[in-house]
Amino acid sequence: MDAPSDPPAPAAPQPSKLLEAMRQRIRVLHYCIRSEQACVDMKTTLMHTHVLNHGGE
């Protein structure tokens, strides 16, 4: 009998192009790293909320 094979591990999620563009813009404006993290976290939360409430419309 063949040994059961493990399914391939999922790849790490790639950052959104929108979030990368936002990070670059924040860096160009010389904001501190904590401000960058807070803005990205807020935008990520808003995007997830929109998808959950509106089904990605």
C-alpha positions in Angstrom: 0.0 0.0 0.0 1.1 3.5 -0.7 1.9 5.7 2.3 -0.6 8.6 2.6 0.8 11.8 1.2 0.5 15.1 3.0 -1.1 17.9 1.1 1.3 20.7 0.1 1.6 23.4 2.6 -0.2 26.6 1.5 2.0 29.5 0.5 2.3 32.5 2.7 -0.3 35.1 1.8 1.1 37.8 -0.5 0.6 41.3 0.6 -2.0 43.3 -1.3 -0.8 45.6 -4.0 -3.0 48.3 -2.4 -1.4 47.8 1.0 2.1 47.8 -0.5 1.3 51.1 -2.4 0.0 52.6 0.8 3.2 51.6 2.7 5.4 53.1 0.0 3.4 56.4 0.1 3.6 56.5 3.9 7.4 56.0 3.7 7.8 58.7 1.1 6.0 61.1 3.4 8.5 60.1 6.2 5.9 58.9 8.7 7.1 56.9 11.6 7.0 53.1 11.4 4.2 52.9 14.1 2.0 55.3 12.0 2.6 53.1 9.0 1.6 49.9 10.9 -1.5 51.6 12.4 -2.6 52.8 8.9 -2.1 49.4 7.3 -3.8 47.6 10.2 -6.8 49.9 10.0 -7.1 49.5 6.2 -6.8 45.7 6.5 -9.6 45.7 9.1 -11.8 47.9 6.9 -11.2 45.6 3.9 -12.0 42.5 5.9 -15.1 44.1 7.3 -16.3 45.1 3.9 -15.9 41.6 2.5 -17.7 40.0 5.4 -20.6 42.5 5.4 -21.0 42.9 1.6 -19.6 39.6 0.3 -16.9 41.3 -1.8 -19.3 43.3 -3.9 
